[in-house]
């Protein structure tokens, strides 16, 4: 069975990006209306109709909402995942490639790939300690004990970092060791 565009491609991808709630709600509404109109659901519809939707003015409206949220990277990721999911259907792949072509310019695609790469490396570093998302042109790390914002500027990475929590030490030596590590980190940072 073919993957379902909304439930198995769009929704999981949207979770990876930070999009303002009002715009996200609007995007979801428009996609739901489109699914009903074009009947491209894998559950009782015909996924081949996705090609018609991607060539319609309704798709352009959805794209404009993503752009308004500075989340063009999310649309590109959705299209790339859809292209992989529907790789056996020539017509859908062709429609996806047309939609991608409309969206991408070489420079922006490069920027999006860089942000994806940064996000992956940060996820490796923080593990399950925090959630990592792409928001506009930065990667956000959000957790109870750590928050960070990483921006790539040329070949320099600007990191705004906040670490917080409680540590119980068995000795003053342990406290000194912890504070020494905190001081080393703090000395590498500029004041906020």
N, C-alpha and C positions, 0 to 999 in steps of 0.2 A: 504493500500500500504506500502511496506517495505521502510525503510529509505534509502536515497541515501548515499553511503559510502563517496564519495568525498565531495558532497555539504552540507550534513547535519551532518556529523560526523567529517571528516578530517578538512575541512576549518574552522569551528568555533573553533575547538580545537587548531589549529595552531595560532590563534589570541591570545591565552592565554600565549604563550611562546615567548621568545625573541630568534629568530633564525636569523643569518646573512642573509641579503637579497639574496646574490648570492646562498647560499645553499638552502634557501627557494624556490627560483625560480627553482633550479634544482630538488628539491623534487616534486614540483607541476608538472613540465614537465614529470618526470618519472611516476607519478601517472596518469597523463592524458594518456600517452602512454599505461600504464597497463590497464586502463579502456577500451581503444579502443581494445587492444589485447584480453583481457579476457571477455569483454562485461558484466561487473558486475553492470552497472548503473541501478538504479531503474526506470529510465526514458527510456524505450525502450529496456533495456537489461534484464539480469537475475541476480539478486543479489546473487543467489546460486553460481555463478562463482567466487565470492569473495574468497571462500575456495580454489579454484585452484590457484588464485593469491597469497594468503598468503603462499602457499606451494612452490611457484616458486622462482627461482634465482632472478627474477626481484624484488620481495619483499625484499630479502636480500640486494639488492643494495640500495633500499630506506632506509632500516634500517641503513646501513652504513653511508648514508648521515646524518641522524639524529645523529648518534654517532659522526660524524666529527664535528657537530655543538654543541656537548655536550648537546644534547636535547633528550636523550633517554627517559626521563620522558614524553615527548610529544608523542612518539610512544606508550608507555605503556598506556597513557591516551586514545589515539585513539582506541587502541585494547579493553580497558575496556568498552569504550562507544559503540563500535561496538558489543561487546559481549551482552550488555544490549539490544541494538537495534534489534539484530537478535536472541534473546534468544529462539525463537520458531523454529529456524532451527538448528537441531542437527549437521549437517555437518559443517555449518559455525562456530558454537560455538566450535566444536572440533578443527577446523583449527586455530581459534583465540587462544584457549588454548595452542596449540602446539607452535604458534608464541610467546606467552607470556612466555612459558617455556624456549624457546631458549634465550629470552631476559633477563629474571629475575634471579637474585640470591637473596636469602633472604635478604641480607644486603642492596642491592641496592633498592629493593622494599620498605624496611622500610624507607630508606632515602627519596625516592620519596613521600611516604605517609606523612612523616614529613614535607616536603616542601609544599605539598598540604594543609596540616593543617595550617601551618604558613601563607600561602597565604590567606586562608579563613579568618583567624583572623585579618590579616592586612586589608583586604577588608572591614570587619565590622568596623574597627577603622577609616579608611579614607573615607569611603562612596564614594560619587561621586567626591570627591575633587581631586583624582588622579587615574591613571591606575595602576593596580598591576599585575606583571608578574613574572614567574619563569624563571631565566636565569642561566643555569648550576647548581651550588649548592647554589644559593642565590635567595632571593625574592626582586624584584625591585619595587619601588614606584615612579611613574613619573607623575608629575603634574606641573602646572604653578607656584604654591606657595609652593609646598613641593616635595622634592626628598629624597628618602631613599634607603638604601641597607641593607638587613637583612640577616645575615648568622647564621646558627645554628652550634655551635662547642661544641659537647658534650651536656652539659645541660646549656650552656651559649649562649646567643644571642648577636651577635655583630651587632650594628646598626650604620651606617654612615648616618647622617641626615643633610639636608639643608632646612631651611625655609626662605622664602623671600616674601616681599610684602609691601604694604603701608597701614598705618592706620591713620585715621583722628580723633584726640581726641578733645573733647570739653573743656577740662581743663588740667592744668599741673598735677593735681592729677591723671587723667586718663592715662596720659603719664607715670607717675611714676608707676602706677599699672601694665601697660603693660610691662615696662622695668623690673619690679620686677619679673614677670612671666618668661620673657626671661632670666633673670639672673639665676633663679632657674633651668631652663632647661639647660642653658649653664654650670652651675656648676656640672651637672651630666655627662657632656660630656668631653672626653679627647680631647686635641687639635688634629686637623687633621694631 
